[in-house]
Amino acid sequence: MTEQKPEPDVAGLSYEEAREQLIAVVGRLEAGGASLEESLALWERGEALAARCEEWLEGARKRLAAARDQPL
């Protein structure tokens, strides 16, 4: 399985923006009532948003690890 990069419109989002949009996407999917095509589009958007959040979190983990390795 290859790692997918976020969609271009997702790439510029802050962690908070991506998380809020992801919450909205999940809510729409959980509510049901969407067509199959719309549900697939929402799912794909959610995957891209989740990947963007993970990028931010991984960056934060790396910065924390680097800070711990730095002498005070």
MOPAC internal coordinates of N, CA, C and O (Angstrom, degrees):
PM7 1SCF
backbone

  N    0.0000 0     0.00 0     0.00 0    0    0    0
  C    1.4545 1     0.00 0     0.00 0    1    0    0
  C    1.5260 1   108.45 1     0.00 0    2    1    0
  O    1.2310 1   120.33 1   -50.62 1    3    2    1
  N    1.3215 1   116.98 1   129.38 1    3    2    1
  C    1.4577 1   120.90 1  -179.40 1    5    3    2
  C    1.5164 1   109.93 1   -91.73 1    6    5    3
  O    1.2310 1   121.28 1   -31.09 1    7    6    5
  N    1.3293 1   115.15 1   148.91 1    7    6    5
  C    1.4562 1   120.53 1   178.92 1    9    7    6
  C    1.5195 1   108.98 1   -76.63 1   10    9    7
  O    1.2310 1   120.82 1   -48.40 1   11   10    9
  N    1.3342 1   116.03 1   131.60 1   11   10    9
  C    1.4493 1   120.32 1  -179.31 1   13   11   10
  C    1.5189 1   109.26 1   -97.67 1   14   13   11
  O    1.2310 1   121.03 1   -38.88 1   15   14   13
  N    1.3136 1   115.64 1   141.12 1   15   14   13
  C    1.4595 1   121.33 1   174.07 1   17   15   14
  C    1.5290 1   107.86 1   -86.34 1   18   17   15
  O    1.2310 1   120.19 1   -30.30 1   19   18   17
  N    1.3407 1   117.24 1   149.70 1   19   18   17
  C    1.4577 1   119.40 1   177.88 1   21   19   18
  C    1.5208 1   111.85 1   -62.03 1   22   21   19
  O    1.2310 1   121.03 1   -25.15 1   23   22   21
  N    1.3108 1   115.63 1   154.85 1   23   22   21
  C    1.4617 1   121.13 1   175.53 1   25   23   22
  C    1.5241 1   108.42 1   -59.45 1   26   25   23
  O    1.2310 1   120.00 1   -29.27 1   27   26   25
  N    1.3411 1   117.60 1   150.73 1   27   26   25
  C    1.4736 1   119.53 1  -177.19 1   29   27   26
  C    1.5259 1   114.05 1   -53.91 1   30   29   27
  O    1.2310 1   119.84 1   140.65 1   31   30   29
  N    1.3287 1   117.91 1   -39.35 1   31   30   29
  C    1.4536 1   118.96 1  -178.56 1   33   31   30
  C    1.5213 1   112.21 1   -72.85 1   34   33   31
  O    1.2310 1   119.50 1   168.05 1   35   34   33
  N    1.3255 1   118.57 1   -11.95 1   35   34   33
  C    1.4572 1   123.33 1   177.99 1   37   35   34
  C    1.5179 1   110.11 1   -93.37 1   38   37   35
  O    1.2310 1   120.24 1   152.32 1   39   38   37
  N    1.3094 1   117.14 1   -27.68 1   39   38   37
  C    1.4569 1   122.28 1  -173.17 1   41   39   38
  C    1.5291 1   113.29 1   -60.14 1   42   41   39
  O    1.2310 1   119.47 1   150.61 1   43   42   41
  N    1.3064 1   118.61 1   -29.39 1   43   42   41
  C    1.4542 1   120.64 1  -177.99 1   45   43   42
  C    1.5134 1   114.46 1   -91.92 1   46   45   43
  O    1.2310 1   120.02 1  -176.97 1   47   46   45
  N    1.3301 1   117.57 1     3.03 1   47   46   45
  C    1.4605 1   120.06 1  -176.97 1   49   47   46
  C    1.5166 1   111.74 1   -78.80 1   50   49   47
  O    1.2310 1   121.03 1   -35.59 1   51   50   49
  N    1.3211 1   115.64 1   144.41 1   51   50   49
  C    1.4610 1   120.07 1   171.50 1   53   51   50
  C    1.5301 1   107.85 1   -73.12 1   54   53   51
  O    1.2310 1   121.08 1   -11.84 1   55   54   53
  N    1.3187 1   115.54 1   168.16 1   55   54   53
  C    1.4609 1   119.55 1   178.09 1   57   55   54
  C    1.5299 1   110.54 1   -58.05 1   58   57   55
  O    1.2310 1   120.89 1   133.91 1   59   58   57
  N    1.3200 1   115.91 1   -46.09 1   59   58   57
  C    1.4645 1   120.43 1  -177.04 1   61   59   58
  C    1.5307 1   111.57 1   -63.46 1   62   61   59
  O    1.2310 1   120.52 1   138.74 1   63   62   61
  N    1.3252 1   116.61 1   -41.26 1   63   62   61
  C    1.4686 1   120.48 1   178.73 1   65   63   62
  C    1.5267 1   110.84 1   -64.43 1   66   65   63
  O    1.2310 1   120.79 1   134.35 1   67   66   65
  N    1.3191 1   116.09 1   -45.65 1   67   66   65
  C    1.4648 1   120.29 1   179.93 1   69   67   66
  C    1.5205 1   110.91 1   -63.50 1   70   69   67
  O    1.2310 1   120.41 1   137.40 1   71   70   69
  N    1.3291 1   116.82 1   -42.60 1   71   70   69
  C    1.4673 1   120.95 1   179.68 1   73   71   70
  C    1.5249 1   111.29 1   -62.86 1   74   73   71
  O    1.2310 1   120.26 1   135.22 1   75   74   73
  N    1.3213 1   117.10 1   -44.78 1   75   74   73
  C    1.4629 1   119.93 1   179.93 1   77   75   74
  C    1.5258 1   111.80 1   -63.74 1   78   77   75
  O    1.2310 1   120.73 1   138.83 1   79   78   77
  N    1.3313 1   116.21 1   -41.17 1   79   78   77
  C    1.4618 1   119.20 1   177.78 1   81   79   78
  C    1.5247 1   110.87 1   -66.31 1   82   81   79
  O    1.2310 1   120.40 1   142.37 1   83   82   81
  N    1.3239 1   116.84 1   -37.63 1   83   82   81
  C    1.4618 1   120.68 1   178.00 1   85   83   82
  C    1.5228 1   110.64 1   -63.90 1   86   85   83
  O    1.2310 1   120.11 1   137.86 1   87   86   85
  N    1.3079 1   117.40 1   -42.14 1   87   86   85
  C    1.4626 1   121.43 1   177.09 1   89   87   86
  C    1.5259 1   110.33 1   -59.46 1   90   89   87
  O    1.2310 1   120.49 1   137.41 1   91   90   89
  N    1.3311 1   116.66 1   -42.59 1   91   90   89
  C    1.4656 1   120.56 1   178.88 1   93   91   90
  C    1.5236 1   111.63 1   -64.53 1   94   93   91
  O    1.2310 1   120.39 1   138.30 1   95   94   93
  N    1.3293 1   116.87 1   -41.70 1   95   94   93
  C    1.4720 1   121.03 1   178.96 1   97   95   94
  C    1.5243 1   110.42 1   -62.29 1   98   97   95
  O    1.2310 1   120.50 1   133.68 1   99   98   97
  N    1.3202 1   116.64 1   -46.32 1   99   98   97
  C    1.4650 1   120.73 1   179.49 1  101   99   98
  C    1.5278 1   109.93 1   -60.99 1  102  101   99
  O    1.2310 1   120.56 1   137.86 1  103  102  101
  N    1.3166 1   116.54 1   -42.14 1  103  102  101
  C    1.4669 1   119.98 1   178.11 1  105  103  102
  C    1.5164 1   112.53 1   -59.90 1  106  105  103
  O    1.2310 1   121.03 1   137.66 1  107  106  105
  N    1.3325 1   115.63 1   -42.34 1  107  106  105
  C    1.4736 1   119.13 1   179.16 1  109  107  106
  C    1.5214 1   111.24 1   -65.84 1  110  109  107
  O    1.2310 1   120.55 1   139.71 1  111  110  109
  N    1.3382 1   116.55 1   -40.29 1  111  110  109
  C    1.4613 1   119.77 1   178.57 1  113  111  110
  C    1.5267 1   111.17 1   -66.55 1  114  113  111
  O    1.2310 1   120.40 1   138.23 1  115  114  113
  N    1.3213 1   116.84 1   -41.77 1  115  114  113
  C    1.4657 1   120.54 1   179.92 1  117  115  114
  C    1.5218 1   112.34 1   -66.92 1  118  117  115
  O    1.2310 1   120.46 1   149.00 1  119  118  117
  N    1.3306 1   116.73 1   -31.00 1  119  118  117
  C    1.4626 1   120.59 1  -179.27 1  121  119  118
  C    1.5182 1   111.58 1   -68.36 1  122  121  119
  O    1.2310 1   120.74 1   154.05 1  123  122  121
  N    1.3398 1   116.20 1   -25.95 1  123  122  121
  C    1.4585 1   120.17 1  -179.66 1  125  123  122
  C    1.5127 1   111.11 1    74.24 1  126  125  123
  O    1.2310 1   121.18 1     6.66 1  127  126  125
  N    1.3072 1   115.36 1  -173.34 1  127  126  125
  C    1.4561 1   120.75 1   177.35 1  129  127  126
  C    1.5127 1   114.78 1    86.75 1  130  129  127
  O    1.2310 1   120.13 1   171.08 1  131  130  129
  N    1.3206 1   117.36 1    -8.92 1  131  130  129
  C    1.4638 1   119.58 1   179.54 1  133  131  130
  C    1.5223 1   109.06 1   -83.14 1  134  133  131
  O    1.2310 1   121.35 1   -28.23 1  135  134  133
  N    1.3109 1   115.02 1   151.77 1  135  134  133
  C    1.4653 1   119.47 1   175.50 1  137  135  134
  C    1.5206 1   109.01 1   -67.73 1  138  137  135
  O    1.2310 1   120.80 1   -14.50 1  139  138  137
  N    1.3139 1   116.08 1   165.50 1  139  138  137
  C    1.4593 1   120.24 1   178.14 1  141  139  138
  C    1.5205 1   110.71 1   -59.26 1  142  141  139
  O    1.2310 1   120.61 1   135.62 1  143  142  141
  N    1.3202 1   116.44 1   -44.38 1  143  142  141
  C    1.4679 1   120.52 1  -179.68 1  145  143  142
  C    1.5284 1   111.40 1   -61.52 1  146  145  143
  O    1.2310 1   120.75 1   135.29 1  147  146  145
  N    1.3332 1   116.17 1   -44.71 1  147  146  145
  C    1.4622 1   120.03 1   179.07 1  149  147  146
  C    1.5287 1   110.83 1   -66.43 1  150  149  147
  O    1.2310 1   120.37 1   140.17 1  151  150  149
  N    1.3270 1   116.89 1   -39.83 1  151  150  149
  C    1.4625 1   120.56 1   178.57 1  153  151  150
  C    1.5216 1   110.95 1   -62.24 1  154  153  151
  O    1.2310 1   120.06 1   138.36 1  155  154  153
  N    1.3147 1   117.49 1   -41.64 1  155  154  153
  C    1.4649 1   120.41 1   177.90 1  157  155  154
  C    1.5253 1   111.37 1   -64.50 1  158  157  155
  O    1.2310 1   120.64 1   138.96 1  159  158  157
  N    1.3298 1   116.38 1   -41.04 1  159  158  157
  C    1.4616 1   120.15 1   178.27 1  161  159  158
  C    1.5315 1   110.56 1   -63.94 1  162  161  159
  O    1.2310 1   120.65 1   138.92 1  163  162  161
  N    1.3318 1   116.37 1   -41.08 1  163  162  161
  C    1.4637 1   120.32 1   177.42 1  165  163  162
  C    1.5290 1   110.59 1   -63.86 1  166  165  163
  O    1.2310 1   120.83 1   137.11 1  167  166  165
  N    1.3198 1   116.03 1   -42.89 1  167  166  165
  C    1.4640 1   120.39 1   179.33 1  169  167  166
  C    1.5258 1   110.21 1   -60.00 1  170  169  167
  O    1.2310 1   120.55 1   132.84 1  171  170  169
  N    1.3350 1   116.56 1   -47.16 1  171  170  169
  C    1.4644 1   120.42 1   179.69 1  173  171  170
  C    1.5214 1   111.17 1   -61.75 1  174  173  171
  O    1.2310 1   120.34 1   138.90 1  175  174  173
  N    1.3188 1   116.96 1   -41.10 1  175  174  173
  C    1.4657 1   120.92 1   177.40 1  177  175  174
  C    1.5300 1   109.71 1   -62.94 1  178  177  175
  O    1.2310 1   120.78 1   136.89 1  179  178  177
  N    1.3205 1   116.12 1   -43.11 1  179  178  177
  C    1.4578 1   120.48 1   178.56 1  181  179  178
  C    1.5198 1   112.10 1   -61.09 1  182  181  179
  O    1.2310 1   120.49 1   139.29 1  183  182  181
  N    1.3277 1   116.67 1   -40.71 1  183  182  181
  C    1.4697 1   120.71 1   177.47 1  185  183  182
  C    1.5263 1   110.31 1   -61.40 1  186  185  183
  O    1.2310 1   120.43 1   136.27 1  187  186  185
  N    1.3220 1   116.78 1   -43.73 1  187  186  185
  C    1.4669 1   120.58 1  -179.86 1  189  187  186
  C    1.5280 1   110.64 1   -65.71 1  190  189  187
  O    1.2310 1   120.26 1   139.31 1  191  190  189
  N    1.3163 1   117.12 1   -40.69 1  191  190  189
  C    1.4652 1   120.72 1   178.77 1  193  191  190
  C    1.5222 1   111.46 1   -66.49 1  194  193  191
  O    1.2310 1   120.50 1   138.81 1  195  194  193
  N    1.3267 1   116.65 1   -41.19 1  195  194  193
  C    1.4652 1   120.57 1   177.85 1  197  195  194
  C    1.5238 1   110.51 1   -62.98 1  198  197  195
  O    1.2310 1   120.22 1   139.82 1  199  198  197
  N    1.3220 1   117.18 1   -40.18 1  199  198  197
  C    1.4666 1   121.02 1   178.03 1  201  199  198
  C    1.5281 1   110.19 1   -63.73 1  202  201  199
  O    1.2310 1   120.36 1   140.43 1  203  202  201
  N    1.3239 1   116.91 1   -39.57 1  203  202  201
  C    1.4717 1   120.62 1   178.67 1  205  203  202
  C    1.5191 1   110.42 1   -64.50 1  206  205  203
  O    1.2310 1   120.01 1   137.19 1  207  206  205
  N    1.3273 1   117.58 1   -42.81 1  207  206  205
  C    1.4675 1   120.89 1   177.26 1  209  207  206
  C    1.5220 1   110.13 1   -60.98 1  210  209  207
  O    1.2310 1   120.35 1   136.77 1  211  210  209
  N    1.3176 1   116.93 1   -43.23 1  211  210  209
  C    1.4644 1   121.05 1   179.66 1  213  211  210
  C    1.5289 1   111.24 1   -62.92 1  214  213  211
  O    1.2310 1   120.18 1   142.63 1  215  214  213
  N    1.3352 1   117.27 1   -37.37 1  215  214  213
  C    1.4686 1   120.17 1   176.34 1  217  215  214
  C    1.5258 1   110.68 1   -59.88 1  218  217  215
  O    1.2310 1   120.80 1   134.24 1  219  218  217
  N    1.3328 1   116.08 1   -45.76 1  219  218  217
  C    1.4613 1   120.32 1   179.06 1  221  219  218
  C    1.5182 1   110.69 1   -62.39 1  222  221  219
  O    1.2310 1   120.12 1   134.86 1  223  222  221
  N    1.3307 1   117.38 1   -45.14 1  223  222  221
  C    1.4590 1   120.64 1  -178.58 1  225  223  222
  C    1.5240 1   111.61 1   -65.22 1  226  225  223
  O    1.2310 1   120.11 1   139.33 1  227  226  225
  N    1.3139 1   117.39 1   -40.67 1  227  226  225
  C    1.4586 1   120.74 1   178.32 1  229  227  226
  C    1.5286 1   110.70 1   -63.92 1  230  229  227
  O    1.2310 1   120.88 1   140.01 1  231  230  229
  N    1.3266 1   115.92 1   -39.99 1  231  230  229
  C    1.4644 1   119.40 1   176.37 1  233  231  230
  C    1.5175 1   111.76 1   -62.42 1  234  233  231
  O    1.2310 1   120.64 1   139.43 1  235  234  233
  N    1.3187 1   116.37 1   -40.57 1  235  234  233
  C    1.4665 1   120.71 1   178.28 1  237  235  234
  C    1.5276 1   110.14 1   -65.27 1  238  237  235
  O    1.2310 1   119.99 1   138.71 1  239  238  237
  N    1.3335 1   117.63 1   -41.29 1  239  238  237
  C    1.4675 1   120.99 1   178.08 1  241  239  238
  C    1.5319 1   110.45 1   -60.21 1  242  241  239
  O    1.2310 1   120.68 1   136.79 1  243  242  241
  N    1.3196 1   116.30 1   -43.21 1  243  242  241
  C    1.4681 1   120.35 1  -179.39 1  245  243  242
  C    1.5239 1   110.85 1   -65.42 1  246  245  243
  O    1.2310 1   120.27 1   138.40 1  247  246  245
  N    1.3305 1   117.09 1   -41.60 1  247  246  245
  C    1.4654 1   120.00 1   179.37 1  249  247  246
  C    1.5269 1   110.72 1   -64.87 1  250  249  247
  O    1.2310 1   120.06 1   139.65 1  251  250  249
  N    1.3335 1   117.49 1   -40.35 1  251  250  249
  C    1.4574 1   120.80 1   178.47 1  253  251  250
  C    1.5307 1   110.72 1   -64.76 1  254  253  251
  O    1.2310 1   120.96 1   136.52 1  255  254  253
  N    1.3204 1   115.76 1   -43.48 1  255  254  253
  C    1.4638 1   119.43 1   179.19 1  257  255  254
  C    1.5209 1   110.55 1   -62.14 1  258  257  255
  O    1.2310 1   120.25 1   138.43 1  259  258  257
  N    1.3349 1   117.13 1   -41.57 1  259  258  257
  C    1.4653 1   121.22 1   179.10 1  261  259  258
  C    1.5287 1   110.22 1   -65.31 1  262  261  259
  O    1.2310 1   120.26 1   140.54 1  263  262  261
  N    1.3305 1   117.10 1   -39.46 1  263  262  261
  C    1.4578 1   120.41 1   179.92 1  265  263  262
  C    1.5322 1   111.18 1   -65.93 1  266  265  263
  O    1.2310 1   120.47 1   143.59 1  267  266  265
  N    1.3180 1   116.71 1   -36.41 1  267  266  265
  C    1.4692 1   119.75 1   178.97 1  269  267  266
  C    1.5208 1   111.38 1   -68.35 1  270  269  267
  O    1.2310 1   120.42 1   149.85 1  271  270  269
  N    1.3344 1   116.80 1   -30.15 1  271  270  269
  C    1.4582 1   121.10 1  -179.36 1  273  271  270
  C    1.5209 1   112.39 1   -81.56 1  274  273  271
  O    1.2310 1   120.06 1   167.74 1  275  274  273
  N    1.3284 1   117.50 1   -12.26 1  275  274  273
  C    1.4751 1   121.85 1  -178.68 1  277  275  274
  C    1.5307 1   109.48 1   -83.31 1  278  277  275
  O    1.2310 1   119.86 1   -47.99 1  279  278  277
  N    1.3140 1   117.87 1   132.01 1  279  278  277
  C    1.4744 1   119.15 1   174.25 1  281  279  278
  C    1.5168 1   109.56 1   -71.31 1  282  281  279
  O    1.2310 1   121.05 1   -32.70 1  283  282  281
  N    1.3142 1   115.60 1   147.30 1  283  282  281
  C    1.4723 1   120.14 1  -179.60 1  285  283  282
  C    1.5020 1   111.98 1   -81.59 1  286  285  283
  O    1.2310 1   120.10 1   180.00 1  287  286  285

